Amino acid sequence: MTKLLIGYANQQYPEKRNIINLLPAAEYRLCRDWFSLQSRLKQLLHIDHSQAPASLDRQFKFHDFGLNKVDCIHLFNSINYSHKPWVLTFETLVPRFQSVLAERESNPAQVKKDPKIINALRAMSEANCLALLPISRSAGQIQEAFLSLFPEFKPSLMKKTQVLHPPQVLLEDNPESFEYPCENSNTVSFLMVGHHFFRKGGCEILDVLSQIRSELSVDIKLCIISKITDDGYATDISDSDRRDVLGFIAKNSDWIDHYPVLQPKEVEKKMLACDIGLLPSYAETYGYSVLEFQAAGRPVITTNVRAFPEINNNECGWIIPVGKREVGGESFFRTQDERSALSDAIRSGLYVAVREVIEKPELVRDKGSNAWKRIRDEHDPVKVGEILKKIYSGALQKSHQGRV
């Protein structure tokens, strides 16, 4: 049988986690299209329209006019407008155009008649679109709610929709071999990973751990792997806020280690050397680092927003309840009052969880073992590959008739 050829449009982290090389029997090829070439041409000609809506939407479009010699194109967040068989994996909703993100709730009447959105939904409805794969139930709920604006498309698109969580390789083969620092000393070691420090609850982490160290006179260590940046989503941070955080870290270097960047293998080593992972985020489309911590047998403290309740719970970690939307689980952060309430909830929940870790360190191994088993059972790369193989079978049938 001819080897199945799978195309992908980018080599960023989401593609590596959800698409590239997940099916060992297939060959994967990077594909170029008109929109990526158009972007390159603009760069060569020094034309900068990067903030224009059309330019921002370009990254979510794909059209190669059938020139890439592959059987199927698997895209992340992007719509394929060619006749090539394709699969779409997405993290929140699609099409991920600026008008959809900004106006689907505030101006649904305008969204419903936008020809660009209708054209994208029509492309998703065509028979050559083999599957729509939200990476969480949260994303699936948001997508279904959005499609309610388009009853003419919703039934056919929902039939193609299947939640497929990202796979995760186990970082250790046997949970009984795990070593936790808190079991061999009076030190409890925490690790936070993520460049968008403020959105991921970084300030709350610093405040709560500092407070508990002072109150209980316990030895807490914190490792931060982050550029200490902010993406402006869900938080309102100034340059002085960043300077204050960096200054605090520098003054507390006796218990805080900070690495702006580490290679993936080094991050894995840090995970295997800590007790607890931290990701008490304001907002998060998924939270890949939660899977990585769990694959290392490390329980994680998260909020309960978006996909977190699907991948974390109080049996395998700690989950902080915050106010959130019923559909999709996004937290409330649009106003300053909402952000303040959210921050207070994170601080309160984080304080309770860390105190429990200090008072019952045996929970680290118990929950860590459950976390490792959860990854083994629910994020097995082999099982994910088998699901994708069945989905790609439609493209395989077409390839037997000659590649298009």
C-alpha positions in Angstrom: 0.0 0.0 0.0 1.3 3.5 -0.9 2.3 5.5 2.1 -0.2 8.2 3.0 1.2 11.7 2.6 0.0 14.3 5.1 0.6 18.0 4.6 0.8 20.7 7.3 1.1 24.5 6.9 3.2 25.5 9.9 5.8 24.0 12.3 4.7 25.8 15.4 4.1 24.2 18.8 0.3 23.5 18.2 1.2 21.7 14.9 3.9 19.7 16.6 1.5 18.7 19.5 -1.6 17.9 17.4 -0.6 17.0 13.9 3.0 16.4 12.8 4.2 12.7 12.9 1.3 11.4 15.0 0.7 8.7 12.5 4.0 6.7 12.2 2.9 4.9 8.9 2.4 8.3 7.2 4.9 10.8 5.7 4.5 14.4 6.6 5.4 17.4 4.4 5.4 21.1 5.0 3.1 22.8 2.5 3.2 26.3 1.2 0.2 28.2 -0.1 -0.9 31.5 -1.6 -1.5 33.3 1.7 1.9 32.4 3.1 3.6 33.4 -0.1 1.7 36.7 -0.1 2.9 37.4 3.4 6.5 36.7 2.4 6.2 39.0 -0.6 4.9 41.8 1.6 7.9 41.4 3.9 10.3 41.5 0.9 8.6 44.6 -0.3 8.6 46.1 3.2 4.8 46.4 3.2 3.5 46.3 6.8 -0.2 45.7 7.1 0.3 43.3 9.9 -2.4 44.8 12.1 -5.0 45.2 9.4 -7.9 42.7 9.9 -7.3 41.1 6.5 -3.6 40.5 7.4 -4.5 39.1 10.8 -7.0 36.7 9.1 -4.5 35.6 6.5 -2.8 33.2 8.9 -6.1 31.4 9.2 -6.6 30.7 5.5 -5.0 28.1 3.3 -5.2 27.8 -0.5 -2.6 25.9 -2.5 -4.7 25.3 -5.7 -3.9 21.6 -5.4 -0.2 22.2 -6.1 1.2 20.4 -3.0 1.6 16.7 -3.7 0.0 15.3 -0.6 -3.1 13.1 0.0 -4.5 15.2 2.9 -3.8 18.5 4.5 -4.1 18.8 8.3 -4.5 22.4 9.4 -4.5 24.0 12.8 -7.1 26.9 13.2 -7.0 27.5 9.4 -9.6 27.0 6.7 -8.6 25.2 3.4 -10.1 26.7 0.3 -8.6 24.2 -2.2 -10.2 20.9 -3.3 -7.6 18.9 -1.5 -8.9 16.5 1.3 -8.3 18.2 4.6 -8.7 17.9 8.4 -9.1 20.9 10.8 -7.9 20.9 14.4 -8.8 24.0 16.4 -8.4 25.4 19.9 -11.4 27.7 20.4 -13.6 28.2 17.3 -13.4 28.4 13.5 -13.2 30.4 11.4 -10.9 32.3 13.7 -11.3 35.6 11.9 -11.1 38.9 13.8 -14.7 39.7 13.1 -15.8 36.3 14.6 -13.7 36.8 17.7 -14.8 40.4 18.2 -18.4 40.5 17.1 -20.0 37.1 17.4 -21.7 38.1 20.7 -21.8 41.9 20.4 -23.0 42.1 16.8 -24.3 38.7 15.7 -26.4 40.2 12.9 -23.3 41.5 11.2 -21.5 38.2 11.6 -24.4 36.2 10.2 -24.2 38.1 6.9 -20.4 38.4 6.5 -19.6 36.8 3.2 -16.1 35.9 4.3 -17.4 33.9 7.3 -20.1 32.2 5.1 -17.5 31.3 2.6 -15.3 29.7 5.3 -18.3 27.7 6.7 -19.1 26.6 3.2 -15.6 25.3 2.7 -15.8 23.4 6.0 -19.1 21.9 4.9 -17.7 20.5 1.7 -17.1 16.7 1.4 -13.3 17.2 1.1 -13.3 18.5 4.7 -13.0 15.1 6.5 -13.2 16.2 10.1 -13.3 19.1 12.6 -11.4 18.3 15.7 -11.7 20.7 18.7 -8.9 19.9 21.2 -11.3 20.1 24.1 -14.9 19.9 25.0 -14.7 23.6 25.9 -13.7 24.5 22.3 -16.5 22.2 21.1 -19.1 24.0 23.2 -17.9 27.4 22.0 -18.0 26.2 18.4 -21.5 24.8 18.7 -22.8 28.0 20.3 -21.2 30.0 17.4 -22.8 27.7 14.8 -26.2 28.5 16.2 -25.9 31.7 14.2 -25.8 29.6 11.1 -28.5 26.9 11.2 -28.0 26.1 7.5 -24.5 24.9 8.3 -24.7 23.7 11.9 -26.1 20.1 11.4 -23.5 19.1 8.8 -20.6 20.7 10.6 -21.5 19.1 14.0 -21.6 15.7 12.3 -17.9 16.2 11.4 -17.0 17.4 14.9 -15.1 15.1 17.3 -13.1 16.3 20.4 -9.6 15.0 20.2 -7.3 16.0 23.1 -3.6 16.4 22.3 -1.4 13.3 22.8 1.3 13.3 25.5 4.3 11.0 25.8 5.0 9.8 29.3 8.2 11.2 30.7 8.7 8.2 33.0 7.7 4.6 32.5 7.0 3.7 36.2 5.3 6.0 38.7 7.0 4.1 41.6 10.3 5.4 40.4 9.3 9.1 40.9 11.4 11.1 43.3 9.8 14.1 45.0 12.0 16.6 46.9 9.4 17.1 49.6 9.8 13.4 50.7 13.5 13.7 51.4 13.6 17.1 52.9 11.4 19.8 54.4 11.5 21.7 51.1 8.5 21.9 48.8 9.5 22.7 45.2 7.1 24.4 42.8 7.6 25.1 39.0 5.8 27.5 36.7 6.3 27.3 32.9 4.9 29.9 30.5 6.1 33.2 28.9 2.8 35.0 29.4 3.6 35.3 33.1 0.8 37.6 34.2 -2.0 35.9 32.4 -0.9 32.5 33.8 -1.2 33.8 37.4 2.4 34.6 38.0 1.8 37.6 40.3 -0.6 35.6 42.4 1.9 32.8 42.7 4.7 35.2 43.9 2.4 36.8 46.5 0.9 33.6 47.9 4.1 31.6 48.1 5.9 34.6 49.7 3.0 35.0 52.2 3.0 31.3 53.2 6.8 31.2 53.6 6.5 34.1 56.0 3.5 32.7 57.9 4.7 29.1 58.3 8.4 29.6 58.2 8.6 26.7 55.7 11.2 26.2 53.0 9.5 26.8 49.7 11.4 26.8 46.4 10.0 28.2 43.2 11.4 27.8 39.7 10.1 30.1 36.9 10.7 29.4 33.2 9.3 32.5 31.6 10.3 35.6 29.6 7.9 37.5 32.0 5.9 38.9 29.2 2.2 39.7 28.8 0.0 39.2 25.7 -2.6 41.8 26.7 -5.3 39.1 26.9 -7.2 38.9 30.1 -4.7 41.1 32.0 -3.8 44.8 31.9 -0.1 45.0 32.5 2.3 48.0 32.3 6.1 48.1 31.9 6.4 49.0 35.5 4.5 45.8 36.5 7.1 43.8 34.6 10.0 45.7 36.3 8.5 45.2 39.7 8.2 41.4 39.1 11.8 41.1 37.9 12.9 43.2 40.8 11.1 40.9 43.3 12.6 37.8 41.7 16.1 39.3 41.9 15.6 40.2 45.6 14.4 36.7 46.4 16.9 34.7 44.5 17.5 32.6 47.7 14.3 30.8 47.0 13.3 31.7 43.4 15.2 30.5 40.3 14.3 32.2 37.1 15.1 31.1 33.5 13.9 33.2 30.7 14.2 30.3 28.2 15.2 26.6 28.4 15.3 23.9 25.8 12.4 21.4 26.0 14.6 18.6 27.4 15.8 21.0 30.1 12.2 21.9 31.0 11.4 18.2 31.3 14.3 17.8 33.7 13.0 20.7 35.8 9.5 19.1 35.9 11.0 15.8 37.1 12.9 17.6 39.8 9.9 19.6 41.3 7.0 18.6 43.5 4.1 20.6 42.1 3.4 22.4 38.8 1.6 25.7 38.8 -0.7 27.2 36.1 -3.5 29.2 37.9 -4.3 31.0 34.7 -6.8 33.8 34.1 -7.4 32.5 30.6 -6.0 29.5 28.7 -7.1 27.9 25.4 -5.8 24.6 26.6 -2.7 24.4 28.9 -0.2 22.0 27.3 2.2 22.3 30.2 -0.4 20.6 32.4 -0.1 17.5 30.3 3.7 17.6 30.5 3.7 18.0 34.3 1.3 15.1 34.6 3.4 13.0 32.2 6.2 13.6 34.7 4.0 12.4 37.6 3.7 15.9 38.9 0.3 17.2 40.1 -0.7 20.7 39.0 -2.5 23.5 40.6 -4.8 25.2 38.0 -7.9 27.3 37.8 -11.1 25.7 36.5 -11.3 27.7 33.2 -11.6 26.5 29.7 -10.1 23.0 29.2 -8.6 22.7 32.7 -11.5 20.7 34.3 -11.1 18.2 31.4 -7.4 17.5 32.1 -7.1 18.3 35.8 -9.1 17.6 39.0 -8.7 17.3 42.7 -7.9 13.6 42.4 -4.7 14.2 40.3 -4.0 17.8 41.3 -5.7 20.9 42.7 -8.3 23.0 40.8 -9.2 26.5 41.9 -12.8 27.5 41.2 -13.3 31.0 39.7 -16.3 32.7 38.2 -16.7 31.7 34.5 -19.1 31.4 31.6 -21.4 28.4 31.5 -20.6 27.7 27.8 -16.9 27.1 27.2 -15.8 27.9 30.7 -14.0 31.2 30.0 -13.4 33.3 33.1 -14.8 36.8 33.5 -12.0 39.4 32.9 -13.4 42.0 30.6 -13.5 44.8 33.2 -11.2 45.9 35.9 -13.6 44.8 38.6 -13.9 41.4 37.0 -10.1 41.1 36.8 -9.7 42.1 40.4 -12.3 39.5 41.5 -10.6 36.9 39.4 -7.2 37.7 40.9 -8.7 37.5 44.4 -10.2 34.1 43.7 -6.9 32.8 42.3 -5.0 34.0 45.4 -7.6 32.5 47.8 -7.7 29.1 46.0 -3.9 29.0 45.6 -3.4 29.8 49.3 -5.7 26.9 50.3 -4.0 24.4 47.9 -0.4 25.3 48.9 -1.3 25.1 52.6 -2.7 21.6 52.0 0.6 20.6 50.2 2.6 21.9 53.2 0.4 20.2 55.8 -0.1 16.9 53.8 3.0 16.4 51.6 2.0 12.7 51.1 -0.6 14.1 48.7 2.1 15.0 46.2 2.9 11.3 45.4 -0.8 10.2 45.6 -2.0 12.9 43.2 1.2 12.7 41.0 0.6 8.9 40.5 -3.0 9.6 39.5 -1.9 12.4 37.1 0.6 10.0 35.4 -2.1 7.3 35.0 -4.5 9.9 33.6 -2.0 10.7 30.8 -1.3 7.0 30.2 -5.0 6.3 29.8 -6.4 9.4 28.1 -3.6 10.9 26.0 -1.9 7.9 24.5 -0.2 8.9 21.2 -0.9 5.5 19.8 -4.6 5.8 20.3 -4.6 9.4 18.9 -2.8 8.1 15.9 -5.4 5.3 15.4 -8.2 7.9 15.5 -6.4 10.1 12.9 -5.8 7.1 10.7 -9.5 6.4 10.5 -10.2 10.1 9.7 -7.5 10.2 7.0 -9.0 7.0 5.4 -11.2 9.2 3.3 -8.1 10.8 1.8 -6.5 7.4 1.4 -9.5 6.3 -0.7 -9.0 9.3 -2.9 -5.3 8.6 -3.3 -6.1 5.2 -4.7 -7.8 7.0 -7.6 -4.7 9.1 -8.2 -3.3 12.0 -6.2 -5.0 15.3 -6.8 
